[in-house]
Amino acid sequence: MKTSTFNVSLQESSGIVVSLKAFLYANGYMVQEFRKSNGLILQVKKGGRFKKILGLAVSLNLNIDFFERYFTVSFSEEKWAGKVIVACVGLFFLWPLLITVAVGAYKQVEFPNKIVDFLNSEVNKTYSIG
């Protein structure tokens, strides 16, 4: 599980998470939020049933914990089983599906990096303004 730490105050971190959710919505992701005692869990998904069949859907859980002077974001393990099944079917019957599975796997692996890059940018904006 990949975890990233962002050194900002509790008040600033809440605003950054609001910006993250807006960023995700603007890029076509569906976001479900579940509150917990010291943070929240965001379930993020993109792609419907058809993209899931082709191996192009992306889904990830973000576990966000707030502390007085920082917050952490950890990412769930990616769901590889569906992509492996599509790859096996594609290998034997519909080899072009291997291309979509490869693209989907790449997007799944890069998605946490995209989120961390966005959060780093927001933290930098927060400190360059204040």
C-alpha positions in Angstrom: 0.0 0.0 0.0 1.4 3.3 -1.1 1.2 6.2 1.5 2.0 9.8 1.0 2.3 12.5 3.7 1.5 16.2 3.1 2.7 18.7 5.7 -0.1 21.2 6.0 -2.4 22.3 8.9 -5.7 20.6 9.6 -7.7 23.5 8.2 -5.6 23.7 5.0 -5.8 19.9 4.4 -9.6 20.0 4.4 -9.5 22.6 1.7 -7.0 20.6 -0.3 -9.2 17.5 -0.1 -12.2 19.5 -1.4 -10.0 20.6 -4.3 -9.0 17.0 -4.9 -12.7 15.9 -5.1 -13.4 18.8 -7.6 -10.4 17.7 -9.7 -11.7 14.1 -9.8 -15.2 15.1 -10.7 -13.9 17.5 -13.4 -12.0 14.6 -14.9 -15.0 12.3 -15.1 -14.4 10.2 -12.0 -17.3 9.1 -9.7 -16.4 9.7 -6.0 -18.1 8.2 -3.0 -17.1 9.6 0.4 -17.2 7.7 3.7 -16.3 9.6 6.9 -14.4 8.0 9.7 -13.2 9.3 13.0 -10.0 11.0 11.9 -10.5 11.3 8.1 -12.4 9.8 5.2 -12.3 7.1 2.6 -12.9 8.1 -1.0 -13.9 5.4 -3.5 -13.0 6.7 -6.9 -14.1 5.0 -10.1 -14.1 5.8 -13.8 -15.7 3.7 -16.6 -18.9 1.8 -16.8 -19.6 -1.8 -17.4 -18.4 -1.8 -21.0 -15.0 -0.3 -20.1 -14.8 -2.8 -17.2 -15.2 -5.7 -19.7 -12.5 -4.2 -21.9 -10.2 -3.8 -18.9 -10.2 0.0 -19.2 -12.1 0.9 -16.0 -10.1 2.5 -13.1 -11.0 2.2 -9.5 -9.2 3.0 -6.3 -9.8 3.6 -2.6 -8.1 6.6 -1.0 -7.7 6.4 2.8 -7.2 10.0 4.0 -6.2 10.6 7.7 -6.1 14.1 9.1 -3.6 15.1 11.9 -2.9 18.5 13.5 0.0 19.4 11.2 -0.2 17.0 8.3 -2.5 14.5 6.5 -1.7 11.2 4.8 -3.2 9.5 1.8 -2.9 5.8 1.3 -4.1 3.9 -1.7 -5.8 0.5 -1.8 -4.3 -2.4 -3.6 -5.3 -2.2 -7.3 -7.8 -4.8 -8.6 -5.8 -6.8 -11.0 -8.0 -10.0 -11.1 -10.4 -8.5 -13.6 -7.7 -7.3 -15.9 -6.0 -10.7 -15.7 -9.2 -12.5 -16.6 -9.8 -10.2 -19.6 -6.1 -10.7 -20.7 -6.5 -14.5 -20.6 -9.7 -14.4 -22.6 -8.1 -11.9 -25.0 -5.0 -14.1 -25.4 -6.9 -17.1 -26.6 -10.0 -15.7 -28.3 -9.8 -11.9 -28.9 -6.2 -10.9 -28.9 -7.0 -7.2 -29.5 -8.4 -7.1 -26.0 -4.8 -7.3 -24.8 -4.3 -3.8 -26.0 -7.1 -2.4 -23.9 -6.0 -4.4 -20.9 -2.5 -3.0 -21.2 -3.9 0.5 -21.5 -6.2 -0.1 -18.5 -3.4 -1.6 -16.4 -1.2 1.4 -17.2 -4.0 3.9 -16.2 -4.6 1.9 -12.9 -0.9 2.0 -12.0 -0.5 5.7 -12.9 -3.7 6.9 -11.2 -2.2 7.2 -7.6 0.8 9.1 -9.1 -1.7 11.5 -10.7 -3.4 12.1 -7.4 -0.2 12.6 -5.5 1.0 15.1 -8.2 -2.3 17.0 -7.8 -2.0 17.1 -4.0 1.6 18.3 -4.2 0.6 21.0 -6.5 -2.2 22.1 -4.1 0.1 22.1 -1.1 2.6 24.2 -3.1 -0.2 26.7 -4.0 -1.2 26.9 -0.3 2.3 27.8 0.8 3.1 30.1 -2.1 -0.1 32.2 -1.3 0.2 32.2 2.5 
